[in-house]
């Protein structure tokens, strides 16, 4: 399948020998979520309002990143795809309980591999939520050129697509995300820039410039603003 880019992380280094002072963690520390092993009450922060609701769309991803928090890959489907029906249940709960939720976020895995993502984005936007999608902007997203452009025309004022770009150089980015991942991500950023009328960063640094004038934040993202 040429629309799925599979990359594997480099083999990890052999485990180092523990220092003489190394001790295993005490299991008693984790027996009670509210009380420490010494019997002291754990610190906590009280939830005052649900401002942002995050959906994980599933663990499948078109690439295998070295430090992925959920070990996403083209083979990891331990977390099944979120369905449109499931997402609607949570949106209905927000409406029923009058929660002050302002934003719905989508992460994964690669969200654009979920076959119902566009429908989920549309219903969230139509209900007046701001929507944030975290993506690598590679082929799974680029295959959806027409529906994404249409969604942007109709409801784009509330939509932000944030692209994972780990560095302004190909070498550092691909050390994390795998060989040949840079060009496909840049192509995705340029696509988003076109449908949002050039609001992304300059193509000069996108094409691998190591100039000091490149973005100051190496792990930056492309946040695309409304067309109007």
TARA-V744931 format. One record per residue. N is the residue number from 1. BURIAL is b if it has 16 or more other ideal C-beta (glycine too) atoms within 10 Angstrom, else e. Layout:
BEGIN
N BURIAL
N BURIAL
END
This chain:
BEGIN
1 e
2 e
3 e
4 e
5 b
6 e
7 b
8 e
9 b
10 e
11 e
12 e
13 e
14 e
15 e
16 e
17 e
18 e
19 e
20 e
21 e
22 e
23 e
24 e
25 e
26 e
27 e
28 e
29 e
30 e
31 e
32 e
33 e
34 e
35 e
36 e
37 e
38 e
39 e
40 e
41 e
42 e
43 e
44 e
45 e
46 e
47 e
48 e
49 e
50 e
51 e
52 e
53 b
54 e
55 b
56 b
57 b
58 b
59 b
60 b
61 b
62 b
63 b
64 b
65 b
66 e
67 e
68 b
69 e
70 e
71 e
72 b
73 b
74 b
75 e
76 b
77 e
78 e
79 e
80 e
81 b
82 b
83 b
84 e
85 e
86 e
87 b
88 e
89 e
90 e
91 b
92 e
93 e
94 b
95 e
96 e
97 e
98 e
99 e
100 e
101 b
102 e
103 e
104 b
105 b
106 b
107 b
108 b
109 b
110 b
111 b
112 b
113 b
114 b
115 e
116 e
117 b
118 b
119 e
120 b
121 b
122 b
123 b
124 b
125 b
126 e
127 b
128 e
129 b
130 b
131 b
132 b
133 b
134 b
135 b
136 b
137 b
138 b
139 b
140 b
141 b
142 b
143 e
144 b
145 e
146 e
147 e
148 b
149 e
150 e
151 b
152 b
153 e
154 e
155 b
156 b
157 e
158 b
159 b
160 b
161 b
162 b
163 b
164 b
165 b
166 b
167 b
168 b
169 b
170 b
171 e
172 e
173 b
174 b
175 e
176 b
177 b
178 b
179 e
180 e
181 b
182 b
183 e
184 b
185 b
186 b
187 b
188 b
189 b
190 b
191 b
192 b
193 b
194 e
195 b
196 b
197 e
198 e
199 e
200 b
201 b
202 e
203 e
204 e
205 b
206 b
207 e
208 e
209 e
210 e
211 e
212 e
213 e
214 b
215 e
216 e
217 e
218 e
219 e
220 b
221 b
222 b
223 e
224 b
225 e
226 e
227 e
228 e
END
